[in-house]
Every structure is written in structure tokens, then in C-alpha cells.
Amino acid sequence: MSDMAMDVLSPKIMLALAVVTTLLLAVVIKKIVDFCLWYRQFTKLMKKIPGPENTHWLYGDLHLLTDKHSDQFKLGQELTAKFPRMYKFWLGPLNATVVLNHPETIKQILKHADPKSKGFGGAYRHVYPWLGEGLLLADGQRWSRARRLLTPAFHFNILKPYLHIYNRATDQLMQKFERYAETGESFDLLKEMSLCTLDILLQCIFSMETDCQQRESEYVGYVLRLGEIWSKRNRKLWLFPDIIFNNTNWGRQFRDHCDKVHKIAEDIIRRRQQEIDQLDGMGERPYLDFLDLLLQAQDEDGKKLTQLEIRNEVDTFLFEGHDTTASSTSWLLYMLAQHQNHQQKVQEELDRVWASKSSEYVLWEDLPCFEYLTMCLKESLRISSTVPIIQRLVQREVTIDDKVFPPNTLFTIAINSVHHNPAVWENPNTYCPERFSQENLPNIDNFSYIPFSAGPRNCIGQHFALNEEKVILARILRHFHIRLDPSFTVEMKIGPVLKAEGGIRVILTKRHMQGLKSASF
């Protein structure tokens, strides 16, 4: 009986299989045809756009990105001087990015909320397993909802109590700096700044006190290593395919560390939610941390963020706010160590501010008083753009300089290049804080200075970061004179975050502050 049934059903099954196979084949053929048509249009357009010479048939222009970071920085400056508005850069045989390095061309992309590229060759694709669909990588309605729900977390009233956290973490940093000043030994400034900013973030996100500035933390180690692996993978074309990367030691370590940081974050989120449920609210808290605000956030219909969405935002905030702030504070101190006249001006300003203060801590009302420090910080962010590039994958047809780009064109916004573009800035390689004086600010185009990006997808946490940096920098520069270690050469390391290869080694000297009491940290 069963054999007879199979005989009857076999033609129907065969017909169904044939239909399914035909449909799948049709879909595949259509995708191939669509890609060929798009690629034909794209390559025709690319011929009209200038770019590097001697493009390799397989590697494209990636062979120009040598392991020597100073060469990469020099390449960007040379291409910008030669092509001051935009140029093409091939990422292999089938894909190219259009690099924009002028405010007029950049504006056409950043004024829209186009998604980040998570396709093959896109810089953000490789960090997706760690950060997921957080605010950095989310697209469309998911991004719009996340941005709307997270914006209240960065309101001034929320940021004010964080200054106490900034000051307490800086106390620990200052204790170390006191010891360095006493011995006169040189030390890696970037390393100490990295631990301090991570300490601050963990407290502001989780209210987690790890004492990471004094002793090693497993969680901190995982986070640092994930960032390192991501940066390295982005420079190795052969590691772009997941099937290859996942079977390397880096790939296995990346997955392992992702799992571990996710588990730690999930445990903290779960425990915090239980505490809130037991207290029937937030209870008596000196401040609301980022996690509290995520757990409270909800749509108009009362729908809250899921645990996965909360974890993604926590990981994203930690990723975006740690290395960037550590690097920008380190680069400013490096600039002031190079330009002693500007360092002296900042210190004179700080002395005036503290002359009427009774507290060692930087208070909210002190921040507007740091005018020259702010000018120096802005100029440092221009010279040493903490995030050198960002990318956008346009979902629409876009016209730039009379050239029509089709949907799915990958644009690279070269922040570091526009900040050093001689067609935009006079003497772009000269450190000149006066560019950002109140008199000169009206002359600066909104898209010529974009350390925090611009447009609807700009950095949501820029005020958090700037406040944190000003507190740390003001406290350090008030008490210490800083100079570079003459035996150490600082070289820029270009990656997702602009760092110094091998760190920034400096020597501290205790300042003699007349009329001001010495502080104990």
C-alpha cells in the first residue's frame, strides 16, 4: 500500500521539486543579472572619477595600504592634495568606494540617514557579531526608534551627575601621575588614559566599579582585545571572508570574547532588572546610569527595549566611548607638550578659574569657563581626527559634482582628510587653536569640521565625551607640566580609531601653583 502511494505521489513531488528549483534558479539568475547591470553602470561611472594609479587587478588599491601607518597617513594627504573633492579607491576586483574629502561633497551624504555598510568590504561588517543592531549599526526604522529612545539619555540633566564620576576616576589617575612626577620617569600616556576612560564608562553604563585603573579586569581585557582584532582584520583582505577568518586563531578568539562580554552584560542587565522589580522602581539612586535609562525607555505604546536590544546598546556605547575619548585626550596632551606656549595659556586660564574655587573637582558651572582649553581641544580633534573615516551605503540615487551615483554605492567620508585639506583649511598641518575662537567660529562650515560626524547620524554622545575630556584635561594640566620623552618617537596608527603606534611617552613635572592649595587625591 505504501509503495503504491509513493508511486502515485512521486510525479507530484517531482513536479513540486522542479517548480521550486526553477524558482530558485530564476532568483539566482535575476540577482546575477541585476549585479552585472549595476556593476556595468558603476564601472562606467568609476572611469569618470579620478583615483590612484597602478590599480591591481585583484587587490584593487588595497596594496597601497602598507603596514606602516605613517605611509597610510601620507597616502591620504597626497590623494587629498591631488583630488581635493573626491576620488575612487578599489577594494578588490569587484568593489570600490568613493572617498569624499571636501565639505561640499561630504554634505550630500551626511545630511541623510543612510545606513553604515555591513556588506563585504565594509568596515562595520566585522564588528557586527560584537555590537549587533545597536545605534551604530542599525538601519531604517530600527535606527530611528533607537535614536529616539536613546536621545533622552544624553540630556544635560542626565549628564550633570556624571561629572562626579569623571572627577573620582581622575583622582585615581592623578595619584599615578603624582608618582610619575616624583620619579621623573617617562610613561605611556595613552595606556593610562585608556584605563581611566574605561573606568568612567563602566561606572556610567553599569555603575560597575572594577578598579581597572589599579588592577587587571577580565571584562576590560576582553573588550580591549576585541577592538584590536577588529582593527587588524580590517587591514587584511584575505580575512574578509567569514569562512576564513572564523577558522583562524583571531577568529576563534573574537567569537570567544564576544560570547564572554555578552554573557557578562546580560548577567548585569538581568540582575538590574530584578532589583528594579523588587524595589518597584529605581529606588534611591544618586544618579541614573545608562542601563537604568535603557530599562526605562519605551515607545508611545509602552513597548520597551528587549534584553538583546539593551545589550547591543550597552556594547555600542562602550565601544564608541572608550578608545575615542582616551585617544583624543592623549592627542591633546601630546599637542600641548609639543607647543609649550599653548600649554602655558591653558594653565593660566585654569589658574584663573580655580582662584575663586574651593573645590578641587571640576563642577558643571566650570565647563563654560574653559574657553582656551576648548579651543585647544577642538584644534587637536581637527589635527588628530579620533575617528579617521566613516562609511555610508546610499539607498538612493545621489548626485555629487554632476556625477550620478546609483543606489548601493559605498561612500567613505574621510574625516581626517577633510580636516587636512589645503582647499578647506589654511596651513592645515599647523596646530592653531585660534581657528576656533569665538570670532572665527562663524567662518567654519558645518561639514568642514566633523570630528563627531554631522547630520542625523552624528555622534549622540559627543557632549558626554567633551565634558569627560574637559574634566580630565583640566585636572591634569592644572597640576602638571607635560613634555615629551625626547628618546621616543610618536607615530600615528590609523585604524577605526586614530591611536599612537607604541603609545605616547611623556614626562611630568609638578607645577608650583601660587595661591592655590595642593590637593591630595
Contacts in CASP RR format, 6 or more apart in sequence:
PFRMAT RR
TARGET T0000
AUTHOR 0000-0000-0000
METHOD contacts of the structure
MODEL  1
MSDMAMDVLSPKIMLALAVVTTLLLAVVIKKIVDFCLWYRQFTKLMKKIP
GPENTHWLYGDLHLLTDKHSDQFKLGQELTAKFPRMYKFWLGPLNATVVL
NHPETIKQILKHADPKSKGFGGAYRHVYPWLGEGLLLADGQRWSRARRLL
TPAFHFNILKPYLHIYNRATDQLMQKFERYAETGESFDLLKEMSLCTLDI
LLQCIFSMETDCQQRESEYVGYVLRLGEIWSKRNRKLWLFPDIIFNNTNW
GRQFRDHCDKVHKIAEDIIRRRQQEIDQLDGMGERPYLDFLDLLLQAQDE
DGKKLTQLEIRNEVDTFLFEGHDTTASSTSWLLYMLAQHQNHQQKVQEEL
DRVWASKSSEYVLWEDLPCFEYLTMCLKESLRISSTVPIIQRLVQREVTI
DDKVFPPNTLFTIAINSVHHNPAVWENPNTYCPERFSQENLPNIDNFSYI
PFSAGPRNCIGQHFALNEEKVILARILRHFHIRLDPSFTVEMKIGPVLKA
EGGIRVILTKRHMQGLKSASF
38 406 0 8 1.000
38 408 0 8 1.000
39 94 0 8 1.000
41 406 0 8 1.000
42 96 0 8 1.000
42 406 0 8 1.000
42 409 0 8 1.000
45 403 0 8 1.000
45 404 0 8 1.000
45 405 0 8 1.000
45 406 0 8 1.000
46 88 0 8 1.000
46 96 0 8 1.000
48 403 0 8 1.000
49 86 0 8 1.000
49 87 0 8 1.000
49 88 0 8 1.000
49 98 0 8 1.000
49 403 0 8 1.000
50 82 0 8 1.000
50 83 0 8 1.000
50 87 0 8 1.000
50 88 0 8 1.000
51 61 0 8 1.000
51 79 0 8 1.000
51 83 0 8 1.000
51 87 0 8 1.000
51 88 0 8 1.000
51 89 0 8 1.000
52 61 0 8 1.000
52 64 0 8 1.000
52 79 0 8 1.000
52 87 0 8 1.000
52 89 0 8 1.000
55 61 0 8 1.000
55 90 0 8 1.000
56 62 0 8 1.000
56 63 0 8 1.000
56 92 0 8 1.000
57 93 0 8 1.000
58 92 0 8 1.000
58 93 0 8 1.000
59 92 0 8 1.000
59 237 0 8 1.000
60 90 0 8 1.000
60 91 0 8 1.000
60 92 0 8 1.000
60 93 0 8 1.000
61 89 0 8 1.000
61 90 0 8 1.000
61 91 0 8 1.000
62 90 0 8 1.000
62 91 0 8 1.000
62 92 0 8 1.000
62 237 0 8 1.000
64 75 0 8 1.000
65 72 0 8 1.000
65 75 0 8 1.000
65 235 0 8 1.000
66 72 0 8 1.000
67 235 0 8 1.000
69 491 0 8 1.000
69 492 0 8 1.000
69 493 0 8 1.000
69 494 0 8 1.000
69 495 0 8 1.000
69 501 0 8 1.000
70 491 0 8 1.000
70 492 0 8 1.000
72 494 0 8 1.000
73 416 0 8 1.000
73 492 0 8 1.000
73 494 0 8 1.000
76 414 0 8 1.000
76 416 0 8 1.000
76 417 0 8 1.000
77 417 0 8 1.000
77 420 0 8 1.000
79 87 0 8 1.000
79 99 0 8 1.000
79 101 0 8 1.000
79 417 0 8 1.000
80 101 0 8 1.000
80 414 0 8 1.000
80 417 0 8 1.000
80 418 0 8 1.000
80 420 0 8 1.000
80 421 0 8 1.000
80 422 0 8 1.000
81 422 0 8 1.000
83 101 0 8 1.000
84 101 0 8 1.000
84 102 0 8 1.000
84 421 0 8 1.000
84 422 0 8 1.000
84 423 0 8 1.000
84 424 0 8 1.000
85 100 0 8 1.000
85 101 0 8 1.000
85 102 0 8 1.000
85 104 0 8 1.000
85 105 0 8 1.000
85 401 0 8 1.000
85 423 0 8 1.000
86 98 0 8 1.000
86 99 0 8 1.000
86 100 0 8 1.000
86 101 0 8 1.000
86 102 0 8 1.000
86 105 0 8 1.000
86 400 0 8 1.000
86 401 0 8 1.000
87 98 0 8 1.000
87 99 0 8 1.000
87 101 0 8 1.000
88 96 0 8 1.000
88 97 0 8 1.000
88 98 0 8 1.000
88 99 0 8 1.000
89 96 0 8 1.000
89 97 0 8 1.000
89 98 0 8 1.000
89 99 0 8 1.000
89 412 0 8 1.000
90 96 0 8 1.000
91 97 0 8 1.000
91 121 0 8 1.000
91 122 0 8 1.000
91 237 0 8 1.000
92 237 0 8 1.000
95 120 0 8 1.000
95 121 0 8 1.000
95 410 0 8 1.000
96 410 0 8 1.000
97 391 0 8 1.000
97 410 0 8 1.000
97 411 0 8 1.000
97 412 0 8 1.000
98 405 0 8 1.000
98 409 0 8 1.000
98 410 0 8 1.000
98 411 0 8 1.000
98 412 0 8 1.000
99 411 0 8 1.000
99 412 0 8 1.000
99 414 0 8 1.000
99 417 0 8 1.000
100 106 0 8 1.000
100 109 0 8 1.000
100 400 0 8 1.000
100 411 0 8 1.000
100 412 0 8 1.000
100 413 0 8 1.000
100 414 0 8 1.000
100 418 0 8 1.000
101 414 0 8 1.000
101 417 0 8 1.000
101 418 0 8 1.000
101 421 0 8 1.000
102 418 0 8 1.000
102 421 0 8 1.000
102 423 0 8 1.000
102 424 0 8 1.000
103 418 0 8 1.000
103 424 0 8 1.000
103 445 0 8 1.000
103 446 0 8 1.000
103 447 0 8 1.000
103 448 0 8 1.000
104 447 0 8 1.000
105 400 0 8 1.000
105 401 0 8 1.000
106 413 0 8 1.000
106 418 0 8 1.000
106 447 0 8 1.000
106 450 0 8 1.000
106 454 0 8 1.000
107 447 0 8 1.000
107 454 0 8 1.000
108 398 0 8 1.000
108 399 0 8 1.000
108 400 0 8 1.000
109 392 0 8 1.000
109 394 0 8 1.000
109 398 0 8 1.000
109 400 0 8 1.000
109 411 0 8 1.000
109 413 0 8 1.000
110 392 0 8 1.000
110 413 0 8 1.000
110 447 0 8 1.000
110 450 0 8 1.000
110 453 0 8 1.000
110 454 0 8 1.000
110 455 0 8 1.000
110 457 0 8 1.000
111 454 0 8 1.000
111 455 0 8 1.000
111 456 0 8 1.000
112 394 0 8 1.000
112 396 0 8 1.000
112 456 0 8 1.000
113 140 0 8 1.000
113 143 0 8 1.000
113 144 0 8 1.000
113 456 0 8 1.000
113 457 0 8 1.000
114 392 0 8 1.000
114 393 0 8 1.000
114 394 0 8 1.000
114 395 0 8 1.000
114 396 0 8 1.000
114 457 0 8 1.000
115 139 0 8 1.000
115 140 0 8 1.000
115 143 0 8 1.000
115 392 0 8 1.000
115 393 0 8 1.000
115 395 0 8 1.000
116 124 0 8 1.000
116 136 0 8 1.000
116 137 0 8 1.000
116 139 0 8 1.000
116 390 0 8 1.000
116 391 0 8 1.000
116 392 0 8 1.000
116 393 0 8 1.000
117 123 0 8 1.000
117 124 0 8 1.000
117 125 0 8 1.000
117 391 0 8 1.000
117 392 0 8 1.000
117 393 0 8 1.000
117 410 0 8 1.000
118 124 0 8 1.000
118 125 0 8 1.000
118 128 0 8 1.000
118 137 0 8 1.000
119 125 0 8 1.000
119 393 0 8 1.000
120 240 0 8 1.000
120 241 0 8 1.000
121 240 0 8 1.000
121 410 0 8 1.000
122 391 0 8 1.000
122 410 0 8 1.000
123 234 0 8 1.000
123 389 0 8 1.000
123 391 0 8 1.000
123 496 0 8 1.000
124 136 0 8 1.000
124 137 0 8 1.000
124 391 0 8 1.000
126 230 0 8 1.000
126 233 0 8 1.000
126 234 0 8 1.000
126 240 0 8 1.000
126 245 0 8 1.000
127 137 0 8 1.000
127 227 0 8 1.000
127 230 0 8 1.000
127 319 0 8 1.000
127 496 0 8 1.000
128 137 0 8 1.000
129 254 0 8 1.000
129 255 0 8 1.000
129 258 0 8 1.000
130 226 0 8 1.000
130 230 0 8 1.000
130 254 0 8 1.000
130 258 0 8 1.000
130 261 0 8 1.000
130 315 0 8 1.000
130 319 0 8 1.000
131 137 0 8 1.000
131 312 0 8 1.000
131 315 0 8 1.000
131 316 0 8 1.000
131 319 0 8 1.000
132 312 0 8 1.000
132 315 0 8 1.000
132 316 0 8 1.000
133 142 0 8 1.000
133 309 0 8 1.000
133 312 0 8 1.000
134 146 0 8 1.000
134 309 0 8 1.000
134 312 0 8 1.000
134 313 0 8 1.000
134 315 0 8 1.000
134 316 0 8 1.000
135 143 0 8 1.000
135 146 0 8 1.000
135 147 0 8 1.000
135 150 0 8 1.000
135 313 0 8 1.000
135 316 0 8 1.000
135 460 0 8 1.000
136 316 0 8 1.000
136 319 0 8 1.000
136 320 0 8 1.000
137 316 0 8 1.000
138 146 0 8 1.000
143 457 0 8 1.000
145 299 0 8 1.000
146 309 0 8 1.000
146 313 0 8 1.000
147 456 0 8 1.000
147 460 0 8 1.000
149 297 0 8 1.000
149 298 0 8 1.000
149 299 0 8 1.000
149 305 0 8 1.000
150 293 0 8 1.000
150 294 0 8 1.000
150 297 0 8 1.000
150 313 0 8 1.000
150 460 0 8 1.000
151 460 0 8 1.000
152 158 0 8 1.000
152 293 0 8 1.000
152 297 0 8 1.000
153 290 0 8 1.000
153 293 0 8 1.000
153 294 0 8 1.000
153 297 0 8 1.000
154 460 0 8 1.000
154 461 0 8 1.000
154 463 0 8 1.000
154 464 0 8 1.000
156 463 0 8 1.000
158 288 0 8 1.000
158 293 0 8 1.000
159 463 0 8 1.000
159 464 0 8 1.000
159 467 0 8 1.000
160 364 0 8 1.000
161 286 0 8 1.000
161 287 0 8 1.000
161 288 0 8 1.000
162 204 0 8 1.000
162 287 0 8 1.000
162 464 0 8 1.000
162 467 0 8 1.000
162 468 0 8 1.000
163 361 0 8 1.000
163 362 0 8 1.000
163 363 0 8 1.000
163 364 0 8 1.000
163 467 0 8 1.000
163 471 0 8 1.000
164 286 0 8 1.000
164 287 0 8 1.000
164 361 0 8 1.000
165 200 0 8 1.000
165 203 0 8 1.000
165 204 0 8 1.000
165 287 0 8 1.000
166 200 0 8 1.000
166 362 0 8 1.000
166 467 0 8 1.000
166 468 0 8 1.000
166 471 0 8 1.000
166 472 0 8 1.000
167 361 0 8 1.000
167 362 0 8 1.000
167 471 0 8 1.000
167 475 0 8 1.000
169 196 0 8 1.000
169 199 0 8 1.000
169 200 0 8 1.000
169 203 0 8 1.000
169 213 0 8 1.000
170 196 0 8 1.000
170 471 0 8 1.000
170 472 0 8 1.000
170 475 0 8 1.000
170 476 0 8 1.000
171 521 0 8 1.000
172 196 0 8 1.000
172 199 0 8 1.000
172 213 0 8 1.000
172 214 0 8 1.000
172 521 0 8 1.000
173 192 0 8 1.000
173 193 0 8 1.000
173 196 0 8 1.000
173 213 0 8 1.000
173 472 0 8 1.000
173 476 0 8 1.000
174 475 0 8 1.000
174 476 0 8 1.000
174 479 0 8 1.000
174 519 0 8 1.000
174 521 0 8 1.000
175 521 0 8 1.000
176 192 0 8 1.000
176 213 0 8 1.000
177 192 0 8 1.000
177 476 0 8 1.000
177 479 0 8 1.000
177 480 0 8 1.000
177 508 0 8 1.000
178 510 0 8 1.000
178 521 0 8 1.000
180 187 0 8 1.000
180 507 0 8 1.000
180 508 0 8 1.000
181 480 0 8 1.000
181 508 0 8 1.000
181 509 0 8 1.000
181 510 0 8 1.000
182 510 0 8 1.000
184 507 0 8 1.000
184 508 0 8 1.000
184 509 0 8 1.000
185 507 0 8 1.000
186 485 0 8 1.000
186 487 0 8 1.000
186 488 0 8 1.000
186 505 0 8 1.000
186 506 0 8 1.000
186 507 0 8 1.000
187 505 0 8 1.000
187 506 0 8 1.000
188 502 0 8 1.000
188 503 0 8 1.000
188 504 0 8 1.000
188 505 0 8 1.000
189 330 0 8 1.000
189 333 0 8 1.000
189 334 0 8 1.000
189 503 0 8 1.000
189 504 0 8 1.000
189 505 0 8 1.000
189 506 0 8 1.000
190 326 0 8 1.000
190 327 0 8 1.000
190 330 0 8 1.000
190 499 0 8 1.000
190 500 0 8 1.000
190 502 0 8 1.000
190 503 0 8 1.000
190 504 0 8 1.000
191 503 0 8 1.000
192 213 0 8 1.000
193 326 0 8 1.000
193 327 0 8 1.000
193 329 0 8 1.000
193 330 0 8 1.000
193 472 0 8 1.000
194 224 0 8 1.000
194 322 0 8 1.000
194 323 0 8 1.000
194 326 0 8 1.000
195 212 0 8 1.000
195 213 0 8 1.000
195 220 0 8 1.000
196 213 0 8 1.000
196 326 0 8 1.000
196 472 0 8 1.000
197 321 0 8 1.000
197 322 0 8 1.000
197 325 0 8 1.000
197 326 0 8 1.000
197 329 0 8 1.000
197 468 0 8 1.000
197 472 0 8 1.000
198 212 0 8 1.000
198 220 0 8 1.000
198 223 0 8 1.000
198 322 0 8 1.000
198 326 0 8 1.000
199 210 0 8 1.000
199 212 0 8 1.000
199 213 0 8 1.000
200 468 0 8 1.000
201 317 0 8 1.000
201 318 0 8 1.000
201 321 0 8 1.000
201 322 0 8 1.000
202 208 0 8 1.000
202 209 0 8 1.000
202 210 0 8 1.000
202 212 0 8 1.000
202 219 0 8 1.000
202 220 0 8 1.000
202 318 0 8 1.000
203 209 0 8 1.000
203 289 0 8 1.000
204 289 0 8 1.000
204 290 0 8 1.000
204 464 0 8 1.000
205 289 0 8 1.000
205 290 0 8 1.000
205 291 0 8 1.000
205 314 0 8 1.000
205 317 0 8 1.000
205 318 0 8 1.000
206 268 0 8 1.000
206 289 0 8 1.000
206 290 0 8 1.000
206 291 0 8 1.000
206 314 0 8 1.000
207 289 0 8 1.000
207 291 0 8 1.000
208 268 0 8 1.000
210 217 0 8 1.000
210 219 0 8 1.000
210 220 0 8 1.000
211 217 0 8 1.000
212 220 0 8 1.000
218 260 0 8 1.000
219 260 0 8 1.000
219 261 0 8 1.000
219 264 0 8 1.000
222 257 0 8 1.000
222 260 0 8 1.000
222 261 0 8 1.000
223 261 0 8 1.000
223 318 0 8 1.000
223 319 0 8 1.000
223 322 0 8 1.000
225 253 0 8 1.000
225 257 0 8 1.000
226 254 0 8 1.000
226 257 0 8 1.000
226 258 0 8 1.000
226 261 0 8 1.000
227 319 0 8 1.000
227 323 0 8 1.000
227 496 0 8 1.000
229 250 0 8 1.000
229 251 0 8 1.000
229 253 0 8 1.000
229 254 0 8 1.000
229 257 0 8 1.000
230 254 0 8 1.000
230 496 0 8 1.000
231 495 0 8 1.000
231 496 0 8 1.000
231 497 0 8 1.000
232 250 0 8 1.000
233 239 0 8 1.000
233 240 0 8 1.000
233 245 0 8 1.000
233 250 0 8 1.000
233 254 0 8 1.000
234 495 0 8 1.000
234 496 0 8 1.000
235 495 0 8 1.000
238 244 0 8 1.000
239 245 0 8 1.000
239 248 0 8 1.000
239 250 0 8 1.000
245 251 0 8 1.000
245 254 0 8 1.000
246 252 0 8 1.000
246 255 0 8 1.000
261 315 0 8 1.000
262 311 0 8 1.000
262 315 0 8 1.000
265 311 0 8 1.000
265 314 0 8 1.000
265 315 0 8 1.000
266 307 0 8 1.000
266 311 0 8 1.000
268 291 0 8 1.000
269 291 0 8 1.000
269 295 0 8 1.000
269 307 0 8 1.000
269 310 0 8 1.000
269 311 0 8 1.000
269 314 0 8 1.000
270 307 0 8 1.000
272 291 0 8 1.000
272 292 0 8 1.000
272 295 0 8 1.000
273 295 0 8 1.000
276 282 0 8 1.000
276 295 0 8 1.000
282 288 0 8 1.000
282 292 0 8 1.000
282 296 0 8 1.000
285 292 0 8 1.000
288 296 0 8 1.000
290 313 0 8 1.000
290 314 0 8 1.000
290 317 0 8 1.000
291 310 0 8 1.000
291 314 0 8 1.000
294 305 0 8 1.000
294 310 0 8 1.000
294 313 0 8 1.000
294 314 0 8 1.000
295 304 0 8 1.000
295 305 0 8 1.000
295 310 0 8 1.000
297 304 0 8 1.000
297 305 0 8 1.000
298 304 0 8 1.000
298 305 0 8 1.000
305 313 0 8 1.000
320 459 0 8 1.000
320 461 0 8 1.000
321 461 0 8 1.000
321 465 0 8 1.000
323 496 0 8 1.000
323 497 0 8 1.000
323 499 0 8 1.000
324 386 0 8 1.000
324 387 0 8 1.000
324 465 0 8 1.000
324 497 0 8 1.000
325 465 0 8 1.000
325 468 0 8 1.000
325 469 0 8 1.000
327 384 0 8 1.000
327 386 0 8 1.000
327 497 0 8 1.000
327 498 0 8 1.000
327 499 0 8 1.000
328 377 0 8 1.000
328 380 0 8 1.000
328 381 0 8 1.000
328 384 0 8 1.000
328 386 0 8 1.000
328 451 0 8 1.000
328 465 0 8 1.000
328 469 0 8 1.000
329 469 0 8 1.000
329 472 0 8 1.000
329 473 0 8 1.000
330 500 0 8 1.000
330 503 0 8 1.000
330 504 0 8 1.000
331 380 0 8 1.000
331 381 0 8 1.000
331 383 0 8 1.000
331 384 0 8 1.000
331 386 0 8 1.000
331 498 0 8 1.000
331 500 0 8 1.000
331 504 0 8 1.000
332 376 0 8 1.000
332 377 0 8 1.000
332 380 0 8 1.000
332 469 0 8 1.000
332 473 0 8 1.000
333 473 0 8 1.000
333 476 0 8 1.000
333 477 0 8 1.000
333 482 0 8 1.000
333 504 0 8 1.000
333 506 0 8 1.000
334 384 0 8 1.000
334 484 0 8 1.000
334 490 0 8 1.000
334 500 0 8 1.000
334 504 0 8 1.000
334 506 0 8 1.000
335 342 0 8 1.000
335 376 0 8 1.000
335 379 0 8 1.000
335 380 0 8 1.000
335 383 0 8 1.000
335 384 0 8 1.000
335 431 0 8 1.000
336 342 0 8 1.000
336 343 0 8 1.000
336 346 0 8 1.000
336 376 0 8 1.000
336 477 0 8 1.000
336 482 0 8 1.000
337 343 0 8 1.000
337 482 0 8 1.000
337 483 0 8 1.000
337 484 0 8 1.000
337 506 0 8 1.000
338 431 0 8 1.000
338 484 0 8 1.000
339 431 0 8 1.000
340 483 0 8 1.000
342 376 0 8 1.000
342 431 0 8 1.000
342 433 0 8 1.000
343 477 0 8 1.000
343 481 0 8 1.000
343 482 0 8 1.000
345 372 0 8 1.000
346 372 0 8 1.000
346 373 0 8 1.000
346 376 0 8 1.000
346 477 0 8 1.000
347 477 0 8 1.000
347 478 0 8 1.000
347 481 0 8 1.000
347 511 0 8 1.000
349 369 0 8 1.000
349 370 0 8 1.000
349 371 0 8 1.000
349 372 0 8 1.000
349 373 0 8 1.000
350 370 0 8 1.000
350 373 0 8 1.000
350 474 0 8 1.000
350 477 0 8 1.000
350 478 0 8 1.000
351 478 0 8 1.000
351 513 0 8 1.000
351 516 0 8 1.000
353 366 0 8 1.000
353 369 0 8 1.000
353 370 0 8 1.000
353 474 0 8 1.000
354 478 0 8 1.000
354 516 0 8 1.000
355 515 0 8 1.000
355 516 0 8 1.000
357 363 0 8 1.000
357 366 0 8 1.000
360 475 0 8 1.000
360 519 0 8 1.000
362 470 0 8 1.000
362 471 0 8 1.000
362 474 0 8 1.000
362 475 0 8 1.000
366 474 0 8 1.000
367 467 0 8 1.000
367 470 0 8 1.000
370 470 0 8 1.000
370 474 0 8 1.000
372 433 0 8 1.000
373 470 0 8 1.000
373 473 0 8 1.000
373 474 0 8 1.000
373 477 0 8 1.000
374 436 0 8 1.000
374 470 0 8 1.000
375 433 0 8 1.000
375 434 0 8 1.000
375 435 0 8 1.000
375 436 0 8 1.000
375 437 0 8 1.000
376 433 0 8 1.000
377 466 0 8 1.000
377 469 0 8 1.000
377 470 0 8 1.000
377 473 0 8 1.000
378 433 0 8 1.000
378 435 0 8 1.000
378 436 0 8 1.000
378 449 0 8 1.000
378 451 0 8 1.000
379 431 0 8 1.000
379 432 0 8 1.000
379 433 0 8 1.000
379 435 0 8 1.000
379 436 0 8 1.000
380 431 0 8 1.000
381 451 0 8 1.000
382 419 0 8 1.000
382 425 0 8 1.000
382 435 0 8 1.000
382 449 0 8 1.000
382 451 0 8 1.000
383 419 0 8 1.000
383 420 0 8 1.000
383 429 0 8 1.000
383 431 0 8 1.000
384 492 0 8 1.000
384 498 0 8 1.000
385 415 0 8 1.000
385 416 0 8 1.000
385 419 0 8 1.000
385 451 0 8 1.000
385 498 0 8 1.000
386 451 0 8 1.000
386 497 0 8 1.000
386 498 0 8 1.000
387 415 0 8 1.000
387 451 0 8 1.000
387 453 0 8 1.000
387 496 0 8 1.000
387 497 0 8 1.000
387 498 0 8 1.000
388 414 0 8 1.000
388 415 0 8 1.000
388 416 0 8 1.000
388 494 0 8 1.000
388 495 0 8 1.000
388 498 0 8 1.000
389 412 0 8 1.000
389 413 0 8 1.000
389 414 0 8 1.000
389 415 0 8 1.000
389 416 0 8 1.000
390 412 0 8 1.000
390 413 0 8 1.000
390 415 0 8 1.000
390 453 0 8 1.000
391 410 0 8 1.000
391 411 0 8 1.000
391 412 0 8 1.000
391 413 0 8 1.000
392 410 0 8 1.000
392 411 0 8 1.000
392 413 0 8 1.000
393 408 0 8 1.000
393 409 0 8 1.000
393 410 0 8 1.000
393 411 0 8 1.000
394 405 0 8 1.000
394 407 0 8 1.000
394 408 0 8 1.000
394 409 0 8 1.000
394 411 0 8 1.000
395 407 0 8 1.000
395 408 0 8 1.000
396 407 0 8 1.000
397 404 0 8 1.000
397 405 0 8 1.000
397 406 0 8 1.000
397 407 0 8 1.000
398 404 0 8 1.000
398 405 0 8 1.000
398 409 0 8 1.000
399 405 0 8 1.000
413 450 0 8 1.000
413 453 0 8 1.000
415 450 0 8 1.000
415 451 0 8 1.000
415 453 0 8 1.000
416 494 0 8 1.000
416 498 0 8 1.000
418 424 0 8 1.000
418 447 0 8 1.000
418 448 0 8 1.000
418 450 0 8 1.000
419 425 0 8 1.000
419 428 0 8 1.000
419 449 0 8 1.000
419 450 0 8 1.000
419 451 0 8 1.000
420 428 0 8 1.000
420 429 0 8 1.000
421 428 0 8 1.000
422 428 0 8 1.000
424 445 0 8 1.000
424 448 0 8 1.000
425 435 0 8 1.000
425 448 0 8 1.000
434 440 0 8 1.000
435 444 0 8 1.000
436 444 0 8 1.000
446 454 0 8 1.000
447 454 0 8 1.000
452 458 0 8 1.000
452 459 0 8 1.000
452 461 0 8 1.000
452 462 0 8 1.000
452 465 0 8 1.000
453 459 0 8 1.000
459 465 0 8 1.000
476 482 0 8 1.000
478 511 0 8 1.000
478 513 0 8 1.000
479 510 0 8 1.000
479 511 0 8 1.000
479 513 0 8 1.000
479 519 0 8 1.000
480 508 0 8 1.000
480 509 0 8 1.000
480 510 0 8 1.000
480 511 0 8 1.000
481 508 0 8 1.000
481 509 0 8 1.000
481 510 0 8 1.000
481 511 0 8 1.000
482 506 0 8 1.000
482 507 0 8 1.000
482 508 0 8 1.000
482 509 0 8 1.000
483 506 0 8 1.000
483 507 0 8 1.000
483 509 0 8 1.000
484 490 0 8 1.000
484 504 0 8 1.000
484 505 0 8 1.000
484 506 0 8 1.000
484 507 0 8 1.000
485 505 0 8 1.000
485 506 0 8 1.000
485 507 0 8 1.000
488 505 0 8 1.000
490 500 0 8 1.000
490 501 0 8 1.000
490 503 0 8 1.000
490 504 0 8 1.000
490 505 0 8 1.000
491 500 0 8 1.000
491 501 0 8 1.000
491 502 0 8 1.000
492 498 0 8 1.000
492 499 0 8 1.000
492 500 0 8 1.000
492 501 0 8 1.000
493 499 0 8 1.000
493 500 0 8 1.000
493 501 0 8 1.000
493 502 0 8 1.000
END
